[in-house]
């Protein structure tokens, strides 16, 4: 059966756009999380390093503009609304506008290609909470599936990594090591989701596309937060760079495969912190770009929309099939004790 939708709801993380936004933004992000205030103030300095402006909101605007053109060219008439989890435009205000405009069946695109609580289920909870907050009880959203193994996604990543591999190889004559990075998450979250599995599959598919031997690449992590005593996914990118240098590697390409745009954690954690580690070691480093509004990535989003409105083919590559459209109620649970976990969550 072909599902019918009357709008596209673009959902992202949000970010500050001036210095005065930084602390309120971070308080929104960390509300209810066991993160010391000292750590929050440390992260605030990352934003102040860029005068308090995160690029993520402008990148969302650019992607929405590119997608609007793509949909129009393809004859798809869906108005696009945009709401964030943590900063303006916040989801409740966006849902209120959609309600006033008579939207009843929005299709939700979340700016994350991988499954875990913070990258998928929490956004679904955010959407449902906003719907409840504004009393839009007649609104029934659907969600675009995660796309970690979509051929267009792999094509874009392989192109972006390949560009940097070619530059390092031609400049130095030696083949570089590839460090694929993704946002670290708590082990309690990783154990209850397919996050690691999906990331490894993406990296494997990109490596195969570039004919990289297994010894020439590794999935590592960045941007860890939370209490030091809580286990998170490892190894950390900076620790890994030191181990690479100790093993004799002198050229490395870092690919932030888990990120869709060059937002703050890419700019600071890789272009600043990781770059300083490489400089101190004498390790030549280039960082691959993220998909952003690359035309092939925009085309992929349009295809994912067509899957839901036209029953278009569900494209995927690799050993796993296309991910589900409707998330099971027990999918990617929050990292909390079972007794504190909700018994039911609206599935979108």
Secondary structure as GFF3:
##gff-version 3
##sequence-region A 1 348
A	DSSP	beta_strand	7	12	.	.	.	ID=ss1
A	DSSP	alpha_helix	21	30	.	.	.	ID=ss2
A	DSSP	alpha_helix	37	48	.	.	.	ID=ss3
A	DSSP	alpha_helix	56	73	.	.	.	ID=ss4
A	DSSP	beta_strand	79	84	.	.	.	ID=ss5
A	DSSP	alpha_helix	91	100	.	.	.	ID=ss6
A	DSSP	beta_strand	106	110	.	.	.	ID=ss7
A	DSSP	pi_helix	117	121	.	.	.	ID=ss8
A	DSSP	alpha_helix	122	133	.	.	.	ID=ss9
A	DSSP	beta_strand	142	143	.	.	.	ID=ss10
A	DSSP	alpha_helix	151	172	.	.	.	ID=ss11
A	DSSP	beta_strand	177	183	.	.	.	ID=ss12
A	DSSP	alpha_helix	187	190	.	.	.	ID=ss13
A	DSSP	alpha_helix	195	209	.	.	.	ID=ss14
A	DSSP	three_ten_helix	214	216	.	.	.	ID=ss15
A	DSSP	beta_strand	217	222	.	.	.	ID=ss16
A	DSSP	alpha_helix	237	246	.	.	.	ID=ss17
A	DSSP	beta_strand	251	255	.	.	.	ID=ss18
A	DSSP	alpha_helix	264	268	.	.	.	ID=ss19
A	DSSP	pi_helix	269	274	.	.	.	ID=ss20
A	DSSP	alpha_helix	275	281	.	.	.	ID=ss21
A	DSSP	beta_strand	284	288	.	.	.	ID=ss22
A	DSSP	alpha_helix	295	310	.	.	.	ID=ss23
A	DSSP	three_ten_helix	338	340	.	.	.	ID=ss24
###
